[in-house]
């Protein structure tokens, strides 16, 4: 079949006739058969075969065959027409246009495309334009590859040297803020709180979770003793070697060394009351070891930051004979978890590395060394989670190896089976199968090397990239191999054959590779750092695998041509045996498939299935819930899964604090500012899911008490008996107190209130007066296990903070918390 005629003249003017014809694969095959005949072909020497890629035939003969020039017309007769060389056309079923000019013998400007005469300007432009098109460029590139394959292989080797950059590869995730857009409000909130802490990063917060091995209560005497012993060990005795020095936590914890004070006070009083209860003494008048706030003889200790999963006994409920002493001296019937926070300030890069080393060493000790028949201890921190994610990524190596092996096997089977079917088996086919998978592998390693040389880290998300590149790279190799193998029997030289392969396949793989590159390239500009890194390395890999297909796989095709044996095309046309039966079988399948897709019922079924698919797709899209959870990013057998379950379902369900930072000078003697501050606190404490006001950490409430009553009065007689009992325990209304900063130094030096020193930053105003420059408070919430609840709360917190700013300098109130980083 012939393609359409671009232009067919209806009249002849002058001595020149322009005929634009599109020659199909059928005519090209016919020309090739004529070239193989023993008799001479017009336009060549007698008995010689034309050069591969050309066919000498007069224009009139070609036009007459196509039926566009009447042979009876003397203007275009065979006798007056001059023979020209026709470029050999690809046998891919795609037509190629050529401009043929028919001239009289009297025309002095005659020219043929392959002739040696001077080219007119118009023909020069047309000749140049042919190589400025995408197809023409790839045809020229393919001819060069076929001519000098080793030079292009050398270029591929130089490009692959980037793989050496993998020696500088750093595997690290940033769970804390890596999935937070750089323009998110939480970024600014985090920067403000870091500035308050004078830290280059987030403070180390290593959570130690302790549960009873038998699943019973943790406030039994033996278990709470073991818990206190473990806390003291990690706080004071556990040491780690770091660059020739011993790291001990209590030497790095400032200004958060008092994080265990509340539990220590409770444990001391617990032991005292327990010992008296063992002796049979009446303990009802002693300290009230109640949850959530224990009154230790007038001094309140918050237990909700240390004990979780607590089930209390209703007031007035009588004791039973089965109750132990721990149930009699407290209001707690069951304690599921005791948790302690080891917190340190990462003020410098060295401190950051020290704390990361300590956290990872403590985690390894808890996992591998600690052994007790009473407790299970679990440590969780950002550095621990990062390392577990990297370990999980390393577990993917066997899957990578298996995937590569399966891919190599699949490509080899396809290439060799095709060669066997066409009776063209030779060593070059095995070489093609190997290099088809080598190109994407080199693209993967080169991309990781380039990113590492640029100073970027490799996160676990980027480990998905190899699977994408393997599929895309091998797909391009299949296209090139299929086009190359179809031309094996047509007698082309290597340059012409590679030129036609590149001309046919080059535009298609360019367009697909370009769209993939642009898609991931645009993703490299997203504001989320971890996704940005993934898109960057994938875009680089897309570009590298495209280049390697042209400069490595193409030259290998050229080299593989040397292993082929010349065969006549007629041999394949007269094929018989199993090859013919296989071809007929596939043709029957294709015929049935075409009938199927052309049937009306099939069309109706496809449209119906598409609508159903879109329906469920839209429903699923509307119900998507965005969350970052260790359950999803870590394997089910990871040791982090159990503490994550406890944190999500027990700890955060009972206690989830929000940090409220007042980042502006605060005058405690200004009644308006004090009233406005407590109004803001009341707004936070009145929100849904807020815990009781006693769970909030508000330093100004204690300072109001101290300003009014001074130091707590301790009963000296009680102290002589080993007890600590305070007599002035009445609460003071802060709004009715005329506070100043005169007593602040003594307040922060008091053993009862010194823990508030980490909540304040002091300074001097322009008048030389002492002021509170910055401070922060905590308000606790409960039942916040769901990310949806936390997101809603975060938005409400920000609204309250924004409403408070008119009363203070701009941008003075912020609400950074443990979950705000992802909101």
C-alpha positions in Angstrom: 0.0 0.0 0.0 1.2 3.5 -0.8 0.9 6.5 1.4 -0.8 9.7 0.4 0.6 11.9 -2.4 1.6 15.3 -1.1 1.4 17.0 -4.4 0.3 15.8 -7.8 0.7 18.3 -10.7 -2.3 18.8 -13.1 -0.3 20.7 -15.7 3.3 21.0 -16.8 4.8 24.5 -17.0 8.2 25.2 -18.5 10.9 22.5 -18.4 10.6 21.7 -14.7 8.2 19.4 -13.0 8.2 19.0 -9.2 6.8 15.7 -7.9 6.6 15.0 -4.2 6.1 11.4 -3.6 5.9 9.3 -0.4 7.4 5.8 -0.9 6.2 3.0 1.3 7.9 -0.1 2.6 6.5 -2.1 -0.3 8.2 -0.1 -3.0 11.5 -0.1 -1.0 11.4 -3.9 -0.8 10.8 -4.1 -4.5 13.8 -1.9 -5.2 15.9 -4.0 -2.9 14.9 -7.1 -4.9 15.9 -5.5 -8.1 19.3 -4.6 -6.7 20.0 -8.2 -6.0 19.5 -9.3 -9.6 22.5 -10.2 -11.7 21.8 -7.8 -14.6 22.9 -4.3 -14.4 20.7 -1.6 -12.9 20.4 1.7 -14.8 22.7 4.3 -13.5 25.5 1.9 -12.4 28.2 0.0 -14.0 27.3 -3.3 -15.7 27.3 -6.3 -13.4 27.9 -4.3 -10.2 25.6 -3.9 -7.2 24.7 -0.4 -6.1 25.9 0.9 -2.8 23.8 -0.1 0.2 21.2 2.5 0.8 20.8 3.7 -2.8 18.8 2.6 -5.8 19.4 4.0 -9.3 16.2 4.6 -11.1 14.9 7.3 -13.3 12.4 9.7 -11.9 10.0 8.9 -14.7 10.1 5.2 -13.9 9.3 5.9 -10.3 6.5 8.3 -11.2 5.1 5.9 -13.8 5.0 3.1 -11.3 3.1 5.3 -8.9 0.7 6.3 -11.7 1.3 10.0 -11.3 3.1 10.7 -14.7 1.7 9.5 -18.0 4.4 7.7 -19.9 2.9 8.8 -23.2 3.7 12.4 -22.3 7.0 13.2 -24.0 7.9 15.8 -21.4 8.5 13.1 -18.8 9.3 10.0 -21.0 11.9 7.6 -19.9 14.2 8.6 -22.7 14.3 12.3 -21.7 14.4 11.8 -17.9 17.7 11.7 -16.2 18.4 8.9 -13.7 18.8 9.8 -10.1 19.8 8.0 -6.9 16.9 7.3 -4.6 17.8 7.1 -0.9 16.9 3.8 0.6 13.8 4.1 2.8 13.3 2.4 6.1 11.2 -0.7 6.1 9.2 0.3 9.2 5.9 0.9 7.5 6.5 4.7 7.9 6.7 6.8 4.8 9.5 9.1 4.1 9.2 12.2 1.8 11.7 13.0 -0.9 11.6 15.9 -3.3 12.4 14.8 -6.8 12.9 17.2 -9.6 12.3 16.1 -13.3 14.2 18.3 -15.8 15.0 18.4 -19.4 18.4 17.8 -20.8 18.7 21.5 -21.6 18.5 22.5 -17.9 22.0 23.3 -16.6 21.0 23.4 -12.9 20.2 19.7 -12.7 21.1 18.0 -9.5 20.6 14.8 -7.7 20.6 14.4 -3.9 23.7 12.2 -4.0 25.3 13.8 -7.0 28.5 15.7 -7.0 27.3 18.9 -8.7 26.8 22.2 -7.0 23.6 22.6 -4.9 21.2 25.4 -5.6 20.3 27.6 -2.6 16.8 26.1 -2.3 18.2 22.5 -2.4 20.9 23.4 0.2 18.2 24.7 2.6 16.1 21.6 2.1 19.2 19.4 2.6 20.0 21.3 5.8 16.5 21.3 7.0 16.3 17.5 6.7 18.9 17.3 9.5 17.3 20.0 11.6 14.2 17.9 12.2 14.1 15.5 15.1 14.1 12.5 12.8 16.9 13.9 10.7 19.0 14.6 13.8 18.6 11.1 15.0 19.3 9.6 11.6 22.6 11.6 11.5 23.4 10.5 15.1 22.7 6.9 14.3 25.0 6.9 11.3 27.8 8.4 13.4 27.2 5.8 16.1 27.3 3.0 13.5 30.5 4.5 12.1 32.4 5.0 15.3 30.8 2.9 18.0 33.9 2.7 20.2 34.1 6.5 20.5 30.6 6.6 21.9 31.2 3.8 24.2 34.1 5.8 25.6 31.7 8.7 26.3 29.4 6.3 28.1 32.3 5.1 30.3 33.2 8.7 31.2 29.6 9.4 32.1 29.5 6.2 34.2 32.5 7.3 36.3 30.0 9.4 38.3 29.2 6.1 40.0 32.4 6.5 42.0 30.6 9.3 43.9 28.6 6.6 45.8 31.7 6.2 48.1 30.6 9.6 49.6 26.9 8.5 49.8 25.2 9.2 53.1 22.0 7.3 54.0 20.0 9.5 56.3 16.4 10.5 56.8 15.0 13.6 58.4 11.8 12.4 60.0 11.4 15.5 62.2 11.1 18.1 59.4 12.0 16.4 56.2 8.4 16.0 55.2 7.4 19.5 56.1 7.2 22.1 53.3 9.8 24.9 53.7 7.0 27.5 53.5 4.9 25.8 56.3 4.1 27.9 59.4 5.6 25.2 61.5 9.0 26.1 60.0 8.9 29.5 61.4 7.5 28.3 64.7 10.3 25.8 65.0 13.0 28.4 64.2 11.6 30.6 66.9 11.7 27.9 69.6 15.2 26.9 68.4 16.3 30.5 68.9 14.8 30.4 72.4 16.8 27.3 73.1 19.9 28.8 71.4 20.1 25.6 69.4 21.0 24.8 65.8 18.5 21.9 65.8 15.7 20.4 67.7 16.6 19.3 71.3 17.2 15.6 71.8 14.1 14.0 73.2 14.8 10.3 73.9 11.7 8.6 75.3 12.2 5.6 77.6 9.1 3.4 77.9 8.9 0.8 80.6 6.2 -1.9 80.9 5.9 -4.9 83.1 6.7 -8.2 81.4 3.8 -10.0 83.0 1.4 -7.3 81.8 0.3 -6.2 85.3 0.7 -2.9 87.0 4.0 -0.9 87.0 3.4 0.7 90.4 4.1 -2.5 92.3 7.0 -2.1 94.7 9.5 -4.4 92.9 8.6 -3.0 89.5 8.7 0.7 90.5 12.1 0.0 92.2 13.5 -1.5 89.0 12.1 1.4 87.0 13.8 3.9 89.3 17.1 1.9 89.1 17.0 1.9 85.3 16.3 5.7 85.2 19.3 6.4 87.5 21.5 4.1 85.5 20.9 5.8 82.2 20.9 9.3 83.8 24.2 9.0 85.7 26.1 5.7 85.1 25.6 4.8 81.4 28.6 6.1 79.4 29.5 6.1 75.8 32.9 6.6 74.1 33.0 9.6 71.8 36.2 10.8 70.2 38.3 9.8 73.2 35.9 11.0 76.0 33.2 9.4 78.0 29.7 10.7 77.4 27.3 10.7 80.5 23.9 12.1 80.1 23.8 14.2 83.3 26.8 16.1 81.9 25.0 17.0 78.7 21.4 17.6 79.9 21.5 21.3 80.9 19.1 23.0 81.2 16.8 20.0 81.3 18.5 17.9 84.0 15.5 18.2 86.3 13.2 16.2 84.0 13.2 13.2 86.4 12.6 15.4 89.5 8.8 14.7 89.7 9.2 11.0 89.5 12.1 11.0 92.0 10.0 12.9 94.6 7.1 10.6 94.1 9.3 7.5 94.4 11.0 8.9 97.6 7.6 9.5 99.3 6.2 6.2 97.9 9.1 4.3 99.6 8.5 6.2 102.9 4.8 5.5 102.9 5.2 1.9 101.8 7.7 1.2 104.6 5.2 2.6 107.2 2.4 0.6 105.7 4.4 -2.6 106.0 4.9 -1.9 109.7 1.1 -1.5 110.1 1.2 2.2 110.7 -1.7 4.5 109.7 -0.8 6.2 106.5 -4.1 8.0 105.9 -2.7 11.3 107.3 0.5 11.1 105.3 1.2 12.2 101.7 -1.6 11.7 99.2 0.0 9.7 96.4 -2.8 10.4 94.1 -2.9 10.5 90.3 -2.7 12.8 88.3 -1.4 15.3 90.9 0.2 13.9 94.0 0.1 16.1 97.1 3.4 15.4 98.8 2.6 17.1 102.2 1.7 20.3 100.5 4.0 20.1 97.5 2.2 19.2 94.3 3.9 16.7 91.9 2.4 16.0 88.4 2.4 12.3 87.6 0.7 12.4 84.3 4.0 13.1 82.5 5.5 9.9 83.9 2.7 7.4 84.3 0.2 6.4 81.6 -2.5 3.9 81.2 -3.5 4.6 84.8 -6.8 3.2 86.1 -7.8 5.0 89.4 -10.1 3.9 92.2 -13.2 6.0 92.6 -13.2 8.1 95.8 -14.9 6.4 98.7 -14.5 2.9 97.3 -13.7 0.5 100.1 -10.6 -1.7 99.9 -10.8 -5.4 99.2 -8.8 -8.2 100.8 -7.0 -8.8 97.4 -5.7 -5.2 97.2 -2.0 -4.9 97.6 -0.2 -2.2 99.6 0.3 -0.1 96.5 -3.4 0.1 96.0 -3.9 1.1 99.6 -1.4 3.9 99.7 -2.4 5.4 96.3 -5.6 5.9 94.4 -4.2 3.9 91.4 -5.4 0.4 90.7 -3.3 -0.2 87.6 -0.4 1.6 85.8 0.4 0.4 82.3 3.4 2.5 81.4 6.1 4.5 83.1 7.8 6.8 80.7 10.8 9.1 81.2 12.2 11.8 78.8 15.9 12.3 78.4 16.2 15.8 76.9 19.3 17.7 75.9 20.0 20.9 74.0 21.9 20.5 70.7 23.5 24.0 70.9 26.5 23.1 68.6 27.2 20.6 65.9 29.5 18.7 68.3 26.8 18.4 70.9 24.4 17.2 68.3 26.7 14.4 67.3 27.3 13.6 71.0 23.6 13.3 71.8 23.0 11.2 68.6 25.8 8.9 69.7 24.4 8.6 73.2 20.9 8.0 72.0 21.9 5.2 69.6 24.2 3.6 72.2 21.4 3.7 74.8 19.0 2.1 72.3 21.4 -0.7 71.5 22.0 -1.3 75.2 18.2 -1.5 75.9 17.8 -3.9 73.0 20.8 -6.2 73.3 22.2 -5.9 76.8 19.5 -5.1 79.3 17.9 -8.2 80.7 15.3 -8.3 83.5 12.5 -10.6 84.5 10.5 -7.7 85.6 10.6 -5.0 82.9 10.7 -4.4 79.2 12.4 -1.1 78.3 12.1 0.6 75.0 13.9 3.7 73.8 12.6 5.9 71.0 14.1 9.0 69.4 14.5 10.7 66.1 18.0 9.4 65.6 16.8 5.9 66.5 13.9 6.2 64.0 16.3 7.5 61.3 18.6 4.5 61.7 15.8 2.0 61.7 14.5 3.5 58.4 18.0 3.1 56.9 18.2 -0.4 58.2 14.9 -1.1 56.6 16.3 0.3 53.4 19.2 -2.0 53.6 16.8 -4.9 53.8 15.7 -4.0 50.3 19.0 -5.1 48.8 17.9 -8.7 48.3 14.9 -7.4 46.5 17.0 -5.2 44.3 19.2 -8.1 43.5 16.3 -10.4 42.8 14.6 -7.7 40.6 17.8 -7.1 38.6 18.2 -10.9 38.2 14.6 -11.3 37.0 15.0 -8.3 34.7 18.2 -9.7 33.1 16.6 -13.1 32.7 13.5 -11.7 31.1 15.4 -9.5 28.7 17.7 -12.4 27.8 14.8 -14.7 27.1 13.0 -12.2 25.0 16.0 -11.3 22.9 17.3 -14.8 22.4 13.8 -16.2 21.8 13.2 -13.6 19.1 16.6 -14.4 17.5 15.8 -18.1 17.6 12.4 -17.5 15.9 14.0 -15.4 13.1 16.9 -17.9 12.8 19.4 -15.2 13.7 21.0 -16.7 16.8 24.6 -15.4 17.3 26.8 -14.2 20.2 25.8 -10.6 19.5 22.3 -11.3 20.8 23.6 -12.3 24.2 25.7 -9.1 24.3 22.6 -7.1 23.5 20.6 -8.8 26.3 23.3 -8.0 28.9 23.9 -4.3 27.9 20.1 -3.7 27.8 20.0 -4.1 31.6 23.5 -2.6 32.1 22.3 0.8 30.9 19.7 1.4 33.6 22.0 -0.1 36.3 24.7 2.4 35.3 22.1 5.2 35.3 21.1 4.3 38.8 24.6 4.2 40.2 25.6 7.4 38.3 22.6 9.3 39.7 23.4 8.3 43.2 27.0 9.3 42.6 26.1 12.7 41.2 23.7 13.5 44.1 26.3 12.4 46.6 29.0 14.5 44.9 26.6 17.5 45.1 26.6 17.0 48.9 23.0 15.7 49.1 22.1 12.8 51.4 20.2 9.7 50.3 16.9 9.1 52.1 14.9 5.9 52.2 12.3 7.4 49.8 15.0 7.6 47.1 15.6 3.8 47.3 12.4 3.4 45.2 14.0 5.1 42.2 15.9 2.0 40.9 12.7 0.1 40.2 11.4 3.0 38.1 14.6 3.4 36.1 14.9 -0.4 35.4 11.4 -0.5 33.9 11.9 2.6 31.8 15.4 1.9 30.6 14.7 -1.7 29.6 11.6 -0.5 27.7 13.6 1.8 25.5 16.1 -1.0 24.9 13.3 -3.2 23.7 12.1 -0.6 21.2 15.6 -0.2 19.8 16.2 -3.9 19.6 12.9 -4.6 17.8 13.6 -1.9 15.2 17.2 -3.1 14.7 16.3 -6.8 14.4 13.6 -6.2 11.7 16.3 -4.8 9.4 18.7 -7.7 9.7 17.8 -9.3 6.3 17.6 -6.2 4.1 21.3 -5.8 3.3 21.9 -2.4 4.9 25.3 -1.3 6.0 25.9 -0.7 9.7 25.7 3.1 9.6 22.6 3.1 7.4 20.9 0.5 9.6 21.7 2.4 12.9 20.6 5.6 11.3 17.2 4.2 10.4 16.9 2.6 13.9 17.6 6.0 15.6 15.3 7.8 13.1 12.5 5.4 13.9 12.9 5.0 17.7 14.8 8.2 18.7 11.8 10.6 18.6 9.6 8.3 20.6 12.0 7.6 23.4 13.0 11.2 23.5 9.4 12.4 24.0 8.7 9.8 26.7 12.1 10.5 28.5 11.6 14.2 28.2 8.1 14.0 29.8 9.4 11.8 32.6 12.3 14.1 33.1 10.2 17.3 33.2 7.6 15.6 35.6 10.3 14.7 38.1 12.2 17.9 37.4 9.2 20.0 38.4 8.8 17.8 41.5 12.4 18.8 42.4 11.1 22.3 43.1 8.4 21.2 45.6 8.8 22.7 49.0 9.0 19.3 50.8 12.7 18.4 51.3 12.4 14.6 51.2 10.2 14.6 48.1 12.5 17.2 46.5 15.5 14.9 46.9 13.6 11.9 45.5 12.4 13.9 42.4 15.9 15.3 41.9 17.7 12.0 41.8 15.0 10.4 39.7 15.1 13.3 37.1 18.9 12.9 36.9 18.5 9.1 36.4 15.9 9.7 33.7 18.3 11.9 31.8 21.3 9.6 32.3 19.5 6.4 31.2 18.3 8.2 28.0 21.8 9.3 27.2 23.2 5.8 27.9 20.7 4.3 25.5 22.0 6.4 22.7 25.8 6.3 23.4 26.1 2.8 24.9 23.3 0.6 23.8 23.3 1.9 20.3 27.0 1.2 19.8 26.5 -2.3 21.2 23.9 -2.8 18.4 26.5 -1.7 15.9 29.1 -4.1 17.3 26.5 -6.9 17.3 26.0 -6.4 13.6 29.5 -7.9 13.1 28.3 -11.2 14.5 25.4 -11.5 12.1 25.5 -13.8 9.1 24.3 -12.5 5.8 21.0 -14.1 4.8 18.7 -13.6 1.9 15.3 -12.2 2.6 13.7 -14.8 0.4 14.6 -17.5 3.0 12.3 -15.9 5.6 9.5 -15.5 3.1 9.6 -19.2 2.4 9.9 -20.2 6.0 8.2 -23.5 7.2 8.0 -25.8 10.1 7.4 -24.6 13.7 8.3 -21.0 12.9 5.4 -20.7 10.5 3.0 -22.4 12.9 4.0 -20.0 15.7 3.5 -17.0 13.4 0.1 -18.3 12.3 -0.8 -18.9 15.9 0.0 -15.3 16.9 -1.8 -14.0 13.9 -4.9 -15.9 14.9 -4.7 -14.5 18.4 -4.2 -11.0 17.0 -7.2 -11.5 14.7 -9.4 -12.6 17.6 -8.2 -9.7 19.7 -9.1 -7.2 17.0 -12.5 -8.7 16.6 -13.0 -8.6 20.3 -12.1 -4.9 20.7 -14.2 -4.0 17.7 -17.3 -5.6 19.1 -20.0 -3.3 20.4 -20.5 -5.3 23.6 -16.8 -5.1 24.4 -16.9 -1.3 24.0 -19.9 -1.1 26.3 -18.1 -3.3 28.9 -14.9 -1.1 28.7 -16.9 2.1 29.1 -18.8 0.6 32.1 -15.7 -0.6 33.7 -14.0 2.8 33.2 -16.9 4.6 34.9 -16.8 2.2 37.8 -13.1 2.6 38.1 -13.5 6.4 38.1 -16.2 6.2 40.7 -14.2 4.3 43.2 -11.1 6.3 42.3 -12.9 9.6 43.1 -14.4 8.1 46.3 -10.9 6.9 47.4 -9.4 10.3 46.5 -11.9 12.2 48.7 -11.3 9.8 51.6 -7.4 10.0 51.6 -5.9 10.7 55.0 -2.5 12.2 55.0 -0.3 11.0 57.9 3.3 10.2 58.7 3.4 7.2 60.9 6.0 4.7 61.9 3.5 1.9 61.2 3.6 2.8 57.5 7.3 3.6 57.1 8.8 0.7 59.0 8.3 -3.0 58.6 6.0 -4.9 60.9 8.8 -6.7 62.6 10.7 -3.5 63.5 11.4 -3.1 67.3 10.1 0.5 66.9 6.5 -0.7 66.2 5.8 -1.7 69.8 6.8 1.6 71.5 5.1 3.5 68.6 1.9 1.6 69.4 2.2 2.6 73.1 2.8 6.2 72.3 -0.1 6.4 69.9 -2.7 4.5 71.8 -1.7 5.2 75.5 0.6 8.2 75.9 -0.9 10.6 73.4 -4.4 9.4 74.3 -3.8 10.7 77.9 -1.2 13.5 77.6 -0.2 15.6 74.6 1.3 19.0 75.5 1.4 22.1 73.3 4.3 24.6 73.8 3.1 28.2 73.8 6.0 30.6 73.3 5.6 34.3 74.2 8.4 35.9 72.1 8.2 39.5 73.4 9.0 41.4 76.6 6.5 40.7 79.3 6.0 43.0 82.3 4.6 41.1 85.3 3.8 44.4 87.0 1.5 45.5 84.2 -2.1 44.3 85.2 -3.3 44.6 81.6 -0.6 42.3 80.2 -1.1 39.8 83.1 -4.8 39.8 82.6 -4.4 39.4 78.8 -1.9 36.5 79.3 -4.2 34.6 81.6 -7.1 35.1 79.2 -5.0 33.5 76.5 -4.2 30.6 78.9 -7.9 30.2 79.7 -8.6 30.0 75.9 -6.1 27.2 75.5 -7.3 25.4 78.6 -11.0 25.6 77.4 -10.5 23.9 74.1 -12.0 20.5 73.4 -9.6 17.7 74.5 -7.9 19.9 77.0 -7.0 18.3 80.3 -7.6 19.9 83.7 -5.8 23.1 84.5 -3.7 21.3 87.0 -1.9 19.6 84.1 -0.7 22.9 82.6 2.8 24.1 83.3 2.4 27.9 84.0 5.4 29.4 85.8 3.5 32.6 86.5 1.0 30.8 88.8 3.8 29.6 91.0 5.6 32.9 90.9 2.4 34.6 92.1 2.3 32.2 95.0 5.9 32.8 95.8 5.5 36.6 95.5 2.6 36.5 98.0 3.8 33.9 100.5 7.5 33.6 99.9 9.3 30.2 100.3 7.1 27.3 101.2 7.1 26.7 105.0 8.3 23.2 105.9 7.2 21.6 109.2 10.6 21.0 111.0 9.1 18.4 113.3 8.0 16.4 110.3 11.4 16.7 108.8 13.0 15.2 111.9 10.7 12.2 111.4 11.9 11.8 107.8 8.9 13.6 106.2 8.6 16.9 104.3 5.4 18.6 105.2 4.5 22.2 104.1 1.9 24.3 106.0 1.2 27.1 103.6 -0.6 25.3 100.8 -3.4 27.8 99.9 -3.5 29.0 96.3 -3.2 32.6 95.3 -5.1 34.4 92.5 -2.4 35.8 90.1 -4.7 38.6 89.0 -5.0 39.9 92.5 -1.3 39.9 93.1 0.9 42.9 92.6 3.9 41.1 91.2 7.3 42.5 90.4 10.6 40.9 89.4 12.3 41.7 92.7 11.9 38.1 93.9 12.6 36.3 90.6 16.2 35.4 91.4 15.2 33.8 94.7 12.3 32.1 93.1 14.5 30.4 90.5 17.0 29.5 93.1 14.5 27.7 95.3 14.7 23.9 95.3 11.0 23.8 94.8 10.9 26.1 91.8 14.3 26.0 90.2 13.0 23.8 87.3 11.3 27.0 86.0 14.6 28.5 85.0 14.5 26.7 81.7 11.2 28.3 80.9 12.4 31.9 81.0 14.8 34.2 79.2 15.6 37.5 81.0 16.9 40.8 79.6 17.0 44.6 80.0 14.8 47.1 78.1 15.8 50.4 76.7 15.3 52.1 80.1 17.7 49.7 81.8 14.9 47.9 83.5 14.9 44.1 84.0 12.3 42.4 81.9 11.2 38.9 80.8 12.3 38.8 77.2 10.8 35.4 76.3 9.1 32.5 78.1 7.1 29.4 77.3 4.3 27.5 78.9 2.7 24.1 78.4 -1.0 23.2 78.2 -1.9 19.5 78.1 -4.5 17.7 76.0 -5.9 14.2 75.8 -7.4 11.8 73.3 -5.2 13.1 70.5 -4.1 9.8 69.0 -5.7 10.6 65.7 -3.8 12.9 63.3 -7.0 14.5 62.3 -7.6 15.6 65.9 -4.1 17.0 66.2 -4.4 18.9 63.0 -7.7 20.5 64.0 -6.2 21.4 67.4 -3.1 22.9 65.8 -5.3 25.2 63.7 -7.3 26.2 66.8 -4.0 26.9 68.7 -2.8 29.1 65.9 -6.0 31.1 65.8 -5.8 31.8 69.6 -2.1 32.8 69.2 -3.0 35.1 66.4 -5.8 36.7 68.4 -3.4 37.4 71.2 -0.9 39.4 69.1 -2.8 42.7 69.0 -2.2 42.9 72.8 1.5 42.3 72.3 4.2 43.2 69.8 3.7 41.6 66.4 4.5 37.9 65.9 4.9 37.4 69.7 2.9 34.2 70.4 3.7 30.8 68.7 2.5 27.3 69.3 5.2 24.8 68.3 4.6 21.3 69.5 5.6 17.7 68.7 3.1 17.4 65.9 3.1 21.0 64.5 6.1 20.2 62.3 3.9 18.2 60.0 1.0 20.7 60.0 
